[in-house]
Amino acid sequence: MPRFGLPALRIRPRAENDDWFPLVAKVAVVLVAAGLVVGFLLVSGGDAEDDDAVTNPPVPTITDSPGARPDDTPQPARPAVTVAEPAVGTQTAVITPKTTSKAKPRPKPRPGIDPRFARRGLPCTVEGAFAVGRRLEPLICRDGRWDRAF
């Protein structure tokens, strides 16, 4: 019985062969094909004359023919420069070692302490510097001592 002048809704049972997947797949294939065609046309489109100016720009020619200079002012003559050759055997190179004091030997670390790693609680010089501890824990220099970074 219709209410308010509307016909009654009839719900039909779903048929077993009523499948939407083939229809959606066909629509998707058509859309992808159309997109590829449009993309190809956009990439290949345009005037050939515009591309020719980009790919083959005019190259200036350089000639060795003497011509009139742009400025006709006379250039002064270059002075002749002569370099005298040194007399053979008069100059010798003597290589002498630098006279510097011997560098102080680096102090050897105490046994059991690896100098490559910082240790928590030991003094440090640069505030805010980062280092790595023996167990690869990150350390930071705070208040003149190595402390955990995190």
Buried (B, 14 or more C-beta within 10 A) or exposed (E): EEEEEEEEEEEEEEEEEEEEEEEEEEEEEEEEEEEEEEEEEEEEEEEEEEEEEEEEEEEEEEEEEEEEEEEEEEEEEEEEEEEEEEEEEEEEEEEEEEEEEEEEEEEEEEEEEEEEBBEEEEEBEEEEEEBEBEEEBEBBBBEEBBEEBE
